[in-house]
Amino acid sequence: MLKKRPSAVWICLLLCLLAMGCRDTKIRMELDEGNAVYYWRTDLRLDSTERTFLRIYNINKVYCRYFDVVMDENGEPMPNATITFSDTLPATVEIVPTVYITIECLQKPHQGLAAKLVKRIKQMNETNDISGVREIQIDHDYTARNMKVYYQFLNEVKQAWGGTLSTTIRLHQLSMEAPPVDYGALMLYNTGNPQKWTERNPILDHRDVAPYLRHLEDFPLPLAAAYPVFSWLRIIGNVEIEHTVEASEILQVKHMVEQERQNLSRSIITYHLDKDNINRYKPETYEEIYHH
């Protein structure tokens, strides 16, 4: 006796259930809810305005730039602009050591670089009595040309560190293979061409963000969203030009990306913690930026 074949209706129903299951898995991949901020100065020293900001907006994580990695005169990577710790963060705030690596450093592999980087972070933590560090972040503007070198470097960092590892993700990197990290910080700033500053704001313009949104939903890595609250002062033809981003532009981009990937509202970062940046926007703007 021949078995009855499943009807087209049942096949469609099964496919729908599988698709829903895949989407649920993607949702579960997203980060826990939380507010964060970058700290990008060379001395960790907080004034009362900055401490109040951490408290009012329930900041539970600070991505603190420990040092940069640049090329020395012999073509070898070396640390630069190392932070000093004149102050400490509130006990309720987790510190995430963050290291920026220039593109020149990872044009080719450098044996032992990952282990040296992790060792230096651990030594800085020990020297400055910083305990309980669970995560580090690497900031690097990788391209398709050096992606494999960078991803191998991340694998080596992960092995040497043993804890959570994250990396920054620029918009153009959403179309690439996802890096081998626990999650990415999606940089929603420095989106434009600084040479065309008269046409669009090079810090953030929704028209520069829009073309990349088609890659956002399916990018197979948990993401936090990082928004700009800084100004950019440049001298062009002996004239000082200051770039800032209107609050309405930040909130428009936030709405755009969350339309494509709703859970991007769960983990929010601003760049970067500074009294002038805090005073640049109304409290209502920060409340909307950090709204989940």
Secondary structure, DSSP 8 states (H G I E B T S, - for coil): -------HHHHHHHHHHHHHHHHHHHHHHS---EEEEEE-SSEE---HHHHHHHHHTTEEEEEEEEEEEEE-TTS-EEEES--EESS---TTSEEEEEEEE-GGGGSS--TTHHHHHHHHHHHHHHHTT-----EEEEE----TTTHHHHHHHHHHHHHHH-SEEEEEE-GGGGGS---SSSEEEEE-SS-S-GGGTTTS-SS--HHHHGGGGGGTTT-SS-EEEEEE---EEEEETTEEEEE---HHHHHHHHHHHHHH-GGGGSEEEEE---HHHHHHS-HHHHHHHT--
